[in-house]
Amino acid sequence: MNDAMLQAEAARCGFGLTVLPCFFGDCIEGLQRIPGCDPYPSYDLWILSHPDLRDAARMRKFREYIAAAIDRKKPMLAGQTTVRD
């Protein structure tokens, strides 16, 4: 299945294992991480803009805001803490 929600539901119902982002899988009751399996980063985040707007002040502020918001959630996104903690 190429849909994370379907994968999560199948695993929750006992149909096997799945690989999900920790921040998503940790929120689903009935799923648990496999002990001894460390999370690994597998997603890149790109913020694209039109070349004419790339240096605009509002775009710079937006990039700074997004970077700070992601940095605050870094432990959760990296699987170092759980959403339930």
C-alpha positions in Angstrom: 0.0 0.0 0.0 1.3 3.4 -0.8 -1.0 5.3 1.7 0.4 5.7 5.2 -3.1 5.7 6.8 -3.9 2.4 5.2 -0.6 1.0 6.3 -1.2 2.1 9.8 -4.7 0.7 9.9 -3.5 -2.6 8.5 -0.8 -2.9 11.1 -3.2 -1.8 13.9 -5.5 -4.7 12.8 -2.7 -7.2 13.0 -1.8 -7.6 9.3 1.9 -7.1 9.8 4.5 -4.4 10.2 4.8 -1.0 8.6 7.4 1.8 8.4 5.8 5.1 9.3 7.1 8.5 10.4 7.4 8.4 14.2 5.3 11.5 14.6 2.5 9.8 12.7 2.7 6.2 14.1 3.1 7.4 17.7 -0.3 9.0 17.5 -2.1 5.9 16.5 -3.5 3.8 19.4 -2.6 0.2 19.1 0.7 0.7 17.3 4.0 0.5 19.0 7.6 0.8 17.9 9.7 -2.3 17.6 12.2 -2.4 20.4 15.8 -2.1 19.2 14.9 -0.6 15.8 16.1 3.0 15.7 14.2 5.5 13.7 16.0 6.7 10.6 15.4 9.9 8.7 14.1 9.3 5.3 12.3 12.4 4.2 13.6 15.7 2.8 11.7 18.9 3.1 11.9 21.4 0.2 10.4 24.9 0.2 10.1 26.0 -3.4 9.4 29.5 -4.6 9.4 31.3 -7.9 12.9 32.7 -8.7 11.5 36.3 -8.8 10.2 35.9 -5.2 13.1 34.0 -3.7 14.8 37.1 -2.2 11.6 38.9 -1.2 11.4 39.8 2.5 8.1 37.9 3.0 9.6 34.7 1.6 12.7 35.0 3.7 10.6 35.6 6.8 8.4 32.5 5.9 11.5 30.3 5.5 12.9 31.5 8.8 9.5 30.8 10.5 9.2 27.3 9.1 12.9 26.5 9.9 12.3 27.6 13.6 9.1 25.7 13.8 10.7 22.5 12.5 13.7 23.0 14.8 11.4 23.2 17.8 9.9 19.8 16.8 13.2 18.2 15.8 13.3 15.6 18.6 9.8 14.4 17.8 10.4 14.4 14.0 13.6 12.5 14.5 11.9 9.9 16.6 13.8 10.8 19.7 10.7 11.4 21.7 7.2 10.2 21.2 4.1 12.3 20.7 2.6 10.6 23.7 5.5 11.7 26.0 
